[in-house]
Amino acid sequence: MPASRTVDIIIPTYRPGEKFIRLLSMLKRQTVPYQKLIIVNTEETLMPADVKEALRDMPLVSLRHISKADFDHAGTRRAAAEEVTADCFVCMTDDAVPADDRLLEQLLAGFRDPETAIVYARQLPWKDTAEAEKFTRRFNYPDESRKKTIQDLGVLGIKTYFASNVCCAYDLAIYRSLGGFIDSAIFNEDMIFAAGALKAGYAVVYQADARVFHAHNYTASQQLHRNFDLGMSQEMHPEVFAGVPSEGEGVRLVKETAKHLARTGRAGEIPRLFLHSGCKYLGYRLGRSWHRLPGPLVRRLALNRSFIDKLQSGKQERAKTC
């Protein structure tokens, strides 16, 4: 990895709060300084005063406000990446807090091989995270780093394509050579790009020493909506996900989590695990079948309803011209 490699940071925000302020504080302490901090905030009136104050104290900030109707998981990040001038850029979410002052240093270290296009960080649970979710974090983000290529597809399956824009670094030259993020996505813009990079002969690196705190205690209903978007994104991109089913990995996670809860004296939490897992699976299957469902039901099931509104509006416009 070149010693002079520079980095910009992209963070979409929506109702940012205390964790975002902590994130900003940790960014100022990094051993490798960022070159530019690109913030794309959804709904200016919903940004708290203390967050605005914290941003005023940050150096080299580019802040832009958009409406909720204009936010798109892929398109918003794609537009922000047009501002990048550094060698690499890191996508983060506004609730991912660096665990130490070496996050950017460790992410850049993951680019030691010239064929590496993407390096993503390890996600650690918070102290108050539910035990099942803590286990999920350890399951998906182990303590050993790994370099993935397309040859791993037969072994890792869908996890070969896994990368997370919760905290994920991209080589700018490779990113642009591959066309960047797609224009629009309800979810999974990171995995869609990663799949394209792997198929083009590049590598994706999981860097376990690059760590952020990030986890959620979702309700069963929230799990259903989130996984509806997940299933819908996979159905909309068969060029990536067809023939690489994800259900098997999900079943394995549920089994391993149940075993962990039983081993650690938390068997009473297993019914909750099954309820949440059932809602995840139901949401996922409904998402995979979104095109067969009535439009109003699709909107009710989706977490990202502005995407559905744009999608359905586009269909209506196309119908008028036919």
C-alpha positions in Angstrom: 0.0 0.0 0.0 1.5 3.4 -0.9 2.4 5.4 2.2 0.9 8.6 0.6 -2.6 7.1 0.0 -5.2 9.6 0.9 -8.8 9.2 2.0 -12.2 11.0 1.9 -15.2 10.0 3.9 -18.9 9.9 2.8 -21.6 9.8 5.4 -25.3 10.1 4.6 -27.2 11.3 7.6 -30.9 11.3 8.7 -31.9 12.6 12.1 -28.3 12.2 13.3 -27.8 12.1 17.1 -25.4 11.4 19.9 -23.7 8.5 18.1 -23.0 10.8 15.1 -21.4 13.4 17.4 -19.2 10.6 18.9 -18.3 9.5 15.4 -17.2 13.0 14.5 -15.1 13.2 17.6 -13.4 9.9 16.8 -12.7 11.0 13.2 -10.7 14.0 14.5 -8.5 11.6 16.5 -7.5 9.2 13.6 -3.9 8.4 13.1 -4.5 8.9 9.3 -6.3 12.2 8.7 -9.1 12.4 6.2 -8.8 14.8 3.3 -12.5 15.7 3.0 -15.6 14.8 5.0 -18.7 14.6 2.7 -22.0 14.8 4.5 -25.3 14.3 2.7 -28.1 15.0 5.1 -31.7 14.1 4.6 -34.1 16.9 5.6 -32.2 20.0 6.9 -34.9 20.8 9.5 -34.4 17.5 11.2 -30.7 18.0 11.9 -30.4 18.8 15.7 -28.7 22.0 16.7 -25.9 20.1 18.7 -25.1 18.2 15.5 -24.8 21.3 13.5 -22.5 22.7 16.1 -20.4 19.6 16.1 -20.1 19.8 12.3 -19.0 23.4 12.5 -16.0 22.2 14.6 -15.0 19.6 12.0 -12.3 20.5 9.4 -12.7 20.1 5.7 -16.5 19.4 5.7 -18.7 19.4 2.6 -22.3 19.5 3.8 -25.3 19.1 1.5 -29.0 18.8 2.4 -31.5 16.8 0.4 -35.2 15.9 0.8 -36.4 12.5 2.0 -37.9 11.9 -1.4 -34.5 12.4 -3.0 -32.6 9.9 -0.8 -31.5 6.7 -2.4 -29.2 4.1 -0.9 -27.2 3.9 -4.1 -27.8 7.2 -5.9 -27.1 9.4 -2.9 -23.7 7.7 -2.3 -23.0 7.7 -6.0 -23.5 11.4 -6.2 -21.4 12.0 -3.1 -18.6 9.9 -4.6 -18.4 12.4 -7.5 -16.9 14.9 -4.9 -14.1 12.5 -3.9 -10.6 13.6 -4.8 -8.6 11.3 -2.6 -7.1 7.9 -3.6 -9.8 6.1 -1.6 -13.1 6.9 0.1 -14.8 5.4 3.1 -18.6 5.1 3.2 -20.0 5.2 6.8 -23.5 5.4 8.4 -24.2 8.1 10.9 -24.4 5.6 13.8 -21.1 3.7 13.2 -18.6 4.9 15.8 -14.9 4.1 15.3 -13.7 1.9 18.1 -10.3 3.5 18.2 -8.0 6.0 16.5 -6.7 3.6 13.9 -9.9 2.9 11.9 -8.8 4.7 8.8 -5.2 3.4 9.1 -6.4 -0.2 9.2 -8.9 0.3 6.4 -6.1 1.7 4.1 -3.8 -1.2 5.2 -6.3 -3.6 3.6 -5.3 -2.2 0.2 -1.9 -3.8 0.4 -2.6 -5.8 -2.8 -3.2 -3.8 -6.0 -6.2 -6.0 -7.0 -8.1 -5.1 -3.8 -11.1 -2.9 -4.7 -13.0 -2.9 -1.3 -12.1 -3.1 2.3 -14.8 -3.3 4.9 -14.6 -3.1 8.7 -15.6 -5.2 11.6 -18.8 -4.3 13.4 -18.9 -4.6 17.2 -22.0 -4.6 19.4 -22.8 -2.0 22.0 -22.9 -3.0 25.7 -26.7 -2.8 25.7 -27.1 -4.9 22.5 -29.4 -7.9 22.9 -27.4 -11.2 23.3 -28.8 -12.7 20.0 -27.6 -9.6 18.1 -24.2 -9.7 19.8 -23.8 -13.3 18.5 -24.9 -12.2 15.1 -22.2 -9.6 15.0 -19.6 -12.2 16.0 -21.0 -14.6 13.3 -20.9 -12.1 10.5 -17.8 -10.2 11.7 -15.3 -12.7 13.1 -11.9 -11.7 14.6 -9.9 -13.0 11.6 -9.4 -10.9 8.4 -10.1 -12.5 5.1 -9.5 -11.7 1.4 -12.3 -12.8 -0.9 -12.2 -13.4 -4.7 -14.7 -14.9 -7.1 -13.1 -18.3 -6.5 -14.6 -18.3 -3.0 -18.2 -18.4 -4.3 -18.4 -22.2 -4.1 -17.3 -22.1 -0.5 -18.7 -18.9 0.9 -21.8 -18.6 -1.3 -23.7 -15.3 -0.8 -21.1 -14.2 1.8 -18.6 -13.9 -1.0 -20.3 -10.7 -2.1 -20.8 -9.4 1.4 -19.5 -5.9 2.2 -21.2 -3.3 4.3 -21.4 0.5 3.8 -21.8 0.8 7.5 -18.0 1.2 7.2 -16.4 0.3 3.9 -13.5 1.7 1.9 -13.2 1.8 -1.9 -10.2 2.3 -4.2 -11.4 5.4 -6.2 -9.6 4.4 -9.5 -11.1 0.9 -9.4 -14.5 2.2 -8.3 -14.7 4.6 -11.2 -13.3 2.1 -13.7 -16.3 -0.2 -12.8 -18.8 2.5 -13.1 -19.4 3.2 -9.4 -22.6 2.4 -7.5 -25.7 1.8 -9.5 -28.0 4.7 -10.0 -30.7 3.5 -7.6 -31.3 0.7 -5.1 -33.7 0.0 -2.2 -30.9 -1.8 -0.4 -27.6 -3.8 -1.0 -25.9 -1.2 -3.1 -22.6 -2.3 -1.4 -23.1 -6.0 -2.2 -24.1 -5.2 -5.8 -21.0 -3.2 -6.4 -18.8 -5.9 -4.6 -20.3 -8.6 -6.8 -19.3 -6.6 -9.9 -15.8 -6.0 -8.6 -15.3 -9.7 -7.9 -16.6 -10.8 -11.3 -14.2 -8.3 -12.8 -11.3 -10.0 -11.1 -10.8 -7.8 -8.1 -10.8 -8.7 -4.4 -12.8 -7.7 -1.4 -11.0 -7.7 2.0 -12.6 -8.0 5.4 -10.3 -6.1 7.7 -11.0 -7.3 11.3 -8.6 -4.8 12.8 -10.7 -1.9 11.4 -13.5 -1.7 13.9 -16.7 0.3 14.5 -19.4 0.0 17.1 -22.7 -0.6 15.3 -25.7 -2.7 16.2 -29.5 -2.3 16.6 -32.1 -3.9 18.8 -34.8 -4.1 16.1 -38.3 -5.1 16.9 -39.9 -8.0 15.1 -41.9 -5.6 12.9 -38.7 -3.6 12.0 -37.0 -6.9 11.1 -39.8 -7.7 8.7 -39.7 -4.3 6.9 -35.9 -4.4 6.7 -35.8 -7.9 5.2 -38.6 -7.0 2.8 -36.2 -4.4 1.3 -33.4 -7.0 1.4 -35.5 -9.6 -0.5 -36.8 -6.9 -3.0 -33.2 -5.8 -3.8 -32.2 -9.3 -4.5 -35.1 -10.0 -6.7 -34.4 -6.8 -8.6 -30.9 -7.8 -9.3 -30.9 -11.4 -10.6 -27.5 -10.7 -12.3 -26.0 -10.7 -8.8 -28.2 -12.9 -6.6 -29.7 -15.5 -8.9 -28.3 -18.9 -8.2 -26.6 -17.8 -5.0 -29.4 -18.4 -2.4 -29.0 -16.8 1.0 -31.6 -18.8 3.0 -29.1 -21.5 3.9 -26.8 -19.0 5.6 -29.8 -17.5 7.5 -30.9 -20.9 8.8 -27.3 -21.6 9.9 -27.2 -18.4 11.8 -30.5 -19.1 13.6 -29.3 -22.6 14.6 -26.0 -21.3 15.9 -27.6 -18.5 17.8 -30.1 -20.8 19.5 -27.2 -23.1 20.5 -25.3 -20.1 21.9 -28.3 -18.9 23.9 -28.9 -22.4 25.4 -25.2 -22.8 26.2 -25.0 -19.5 28.0 -28.1 -20.0 30.2 -30.3 -17.7 28.0 -32.7 -20.4 26.7 -35.6 -18.1 27.7 -34.5 -15.8 24.8 -34.9 -18.5 22.2 -38.7 -17.9 21.6 -37.8 -14.2 20.9 -35.1 -15.4 18.5 -37.6 -17.6 16.6 -40.2 -14.8 16.4 -37.6 -12.3 15.0 -36.2 -14.9 12.6 -39.7 -15.8 11.4 -40.4 -12.1 10.7 -37.0 -11.8 8.9 -37.9 -14.8 6.7 -41.4 -13.7 6.0 -40.2 -10.2 5.1 -37.5 -11.6 2.9 -39.9 -14.0 1.0 -42.5 -11.2 0.5 -39.7 -8.9 -0.8 -38.7 -11.6 -3.3 -42.3 -11.7 -4.5 -42.9 -7.9 -4.4 -43.8 -7.7 -8.1 -46.8 -10.0 -7.5 -48.2 -7.9 -4.6 -50.6 -5.0 -4.8 -48.8 -1.7 -5.0 -50.3 -0.3 -1.7 -49.2 -3.5 0.1 -45.6 -3.2 -1.3 -45.4 0.4 0.1 -46.7 -0.7 3.5 -44.2 -3.5 3.7 -41.2 -1.6 2.6 -38.9 0.2 4.9 -37.6 2.6 2.2 -41.0 3.9 1.1 -39.6 6.9 -0.9 -37.9 4.3 -3.2 -41.3 2.6 -3.7 -43.0 5.9 -4.4 -40.4 6.7 -7.1 -40.6 3.1 -8.5 -44.4 3.2 -8.7 -44.4 6.7 -10.1 -42.0 5.6 -12.8 -44.2 2.6 -13.7 -47.3 4.9 -14.0 -45.4 7.3 -16.3 -44.3 4.4 -18.5 -47.9 3.1 -18.7 -49.1 6.6 -19.8 -46.6 6.6 -22.7 -47.5 3.1 -23.9 
